[in-house]
Amino acid sequence: MKYVLAFILFLFTFTAFAQVKQDTLFIHQKNIISKIDTLFDIRTKPTIEKRYFHLRENNPLNGFYKISTGKETYFVTQYTNGFEDNSVFNYIKYYDNGQLHTIKIKGNTMFGSHFLYVPKYSCEQRKFTGFYVDLVNEELKKQVRIKQKFRNKYVLWKVIFEDGNVHRVQLNRAVLNDCYD
């Protein structure tokens, strides 16, 4: 009887911990389709929303995905109900041969309807250039200079616009964990 109870307890704890841990889902980019909706509002300008679905299952993407774009290239991002989860913070990291080379930082609370795009990111560089990009049509709006500082728990980016305005972004070190091997 003790062994049966121990076995049931083992199964219960195993399934409980397995449900808490949410792993990264792997998918190839050709297995993703996007559907574009235009939402019209009489008070504001029309907005375009992209919703992403799994090609075979026709289900909206949900969770943290590692999306393969080629033989040795991929990017990682998070989706909620088919939409890129930009409500607070989202990042997209592009890899080539296992090395981080491009990063996009998105977040409606930080940037509104724009996001930061750094096409040539390197952990060793302390100063680099990036772009301020429109979220809806991914049109480059402004070129920016970024100064990077590493702290104990955070990575600080000082984003300097051409007109002299400064925007500070504080990232958790886990976002750029590729820099700390």
C-alpha positions in Angstrom: 0.0 0.0 0.0 2.9 2.4 0.8 4.3 1.8 -2.7 1.0 2.6 -4.4 0.7 5.8 -2.4 4.3 6.8 -3.2 3.8 6.0 -6.9 0.6 8.1 -7.0 2.4 11.0 -5.2 5.3 10.7 -7.6 2.9 10.9 -10.6 1.1 13.9 -9.1 4.2 15.9 -8.4 5.7 15.0 -11.8 2.6 16.2 -13.7 2.3 19.3 -11.6 5.9 20.4 -12.2 5.6 19.5 -15.9 2.6 21.8 -16.3 4.4 24.7 -14.5 7.4 24.5 -16.7 6.6 25.9 -20.2 9.2 25.0 -22.8 10.1 26.8 -25.9 8.1 25.5 -28.9 10.0 24.9 -32.1 8.5 25.6 -35.5 9.7 26.4 -39.0 8.7 29.8 -40.5 7.1 28.1 -43.6 4.6 26.5 -41.2 3.3 29.9 -40.0 0.7 31.9 -41.9 -0.3 35.5 -41.0 -3.7 37.0 -41.4 -4.0 40.8 -41.6 -7.0 42.6 -40.2 -7.7 46.3 -40.5 -9.7 47.7 -37.6 -11.6 50.9 -38.3 -12.4 53.3 -35.5 -14.2 56.7 -36.0 -12.1 58.3 -33.3 -8.7 57.2 -34.4 -6.9 56.2 -37.6 -7.4 52.6 -38.9 -5.0 50.1 -37.3 -3.6 47.0 -39.0 -3.2 43.8 -36.9 -1.2 40.8 -37.9 -2.3 37.5 -36.4 -0.1 34.4 -36.8 -1.5 30.8 -37.2 0.0 27.4 -37.4 -0.4 26.3 -41.1 -1.5 22.7 -40.6 -3.5 23.1 -37.4 -5.0 26.5 -38.2 -4.6 27.4 -34.5 -3.3 30.8 -33.3 0.2 30.7 -31.9 0.4 30.8 -28.2 3.6 30.7 -26.1 7.3 31.2 -26.5 8.5 30.1 -30.0 11.9 29.4 -31.5 11.2 29.9 -35.2 13.6 28.5 -37.8 14.2 30.6 -40.8 17.0 28.5 -42.5 19.6 25.9 -41.9 21.5 27.7 -39.1 19.3 30.8 -38.6 16.3 31.3 -36.3 14.6 33.8 -34.1 12.7 33.7 -30.8 9.6 35.6 -29.8 6.4 35.2 -27.8 2.8 35.1 -29.0 -0.5 35.4 -27.2 -3.6 34.2 -29.1 -1.8 34.7 -32.4 -0.6 38.2 -31.8 3.0 39.1 -30.9 2.8 39.8 -27.2 3.8 43.5 -27.2 1.4 44.7 -24.4 4.2 45.3 -21.9 7.5 43.9 -23.4 8.6 41.6 -26.1 11.8 40.9 -27.8 12.8 39.1 -31.0 16.3 37.8 -31.2 17.7 36.6 -34.6 20.5 34.1 -34.6 22.9 33.0 -37.3 25.1 29.9 -36.6 24.2 30.1 -33.0 25.4 33.7 -32.6 23.0 36.6 -31.7 23.2 39.2 -34.5 19.9 41.2 -34.6 17.5 42.2 -31.9 14.1 43.9 -31.8 12.7 45.4 -28.6 8.9 45.9 -28.6 6.5 47.1 -26.0 3.5 49.3 -26.1 4.1 50.8 -22.7 7.7 51.7 -23.6 7.5 52.8 -27.2 3.8 53.0 -28.1 3.3 52.2 -31.8 7.0 51.9 -32.5 9.9 49.5 -31.6 13.7 49.5 -31.5 15.5 47.5 -34.2 19.2 46.8 -33.9 20.4 45.1 -37.1 24.0 44.5 -36.1 24.1 43.7 -32.4 27.2 42.6 -30.7 27.6 42.0 -26.9 31.1 43.4 -27.0 30.1 46.8 -28.4 29.2 49.6 -26.0 27.9 52.0 -28.7 26.0 51.0 -31.8 23.3 52.3 -34.1 19.7 51.2 -34.4 16.4 52.3 -35.8 13.1 53.4 -34.4 10.5 51.5 -36.5 6.7 51.8 -37.0 5.1 48.7 -35.5 2.2 48.5 -38.0 4.0 48.6 -41.4 7.6 48.1 -40.1 8.7 51.3 -41.8 12.0 52.8 -40.6 11.2 56.2 -38.9 14.4 57.4 -37.3 18.0 56.3 -36.9 19.1 56.3 -33.3 22.4 55.9 -31.4 22.4 53.4 -28.5 24.9 53.3 -25.6 24.9 50.0 -23.6 25.9 49.5 -20.0 25.9 46.2 -18.2 24.9 46.2 -14.5 24.4 43.3 -12.0 20.8 42.6 -12.8 20.1 44.8 -15.8 21.4 46.0 -19.1 20.8 49.7 -19.6 20.3 51.2 -23.1 20.5 54.9 -23.6 18.7 55.6 -26.8 19.7 59.0 -28.4 17.5 60.4 -31.2 18.8 62.7 -33.9 16.9 65.7 -32.4 18.7 65.2 -29.0 15.9 63.4 -27.2 17.0 60.6 -24.9 15.0 57.5 -24.0 16.3 55.0 -21.4 15.5 51.3 -21.6 16.3 48.9 -18.8 16.4 45.3 -19.8 16.7 42.3 -17.6 20.0 40.4 -18.1 18.0 37.3 -19.1 17.0 39.0 -22.3 20.6 39.2 -23.4 21.7 35.9 -21.8 23.7 35.1 -24.9 26.3 37.7 -23.7 27.0 35.8 -20.5 28.4 32.3 -21.2 
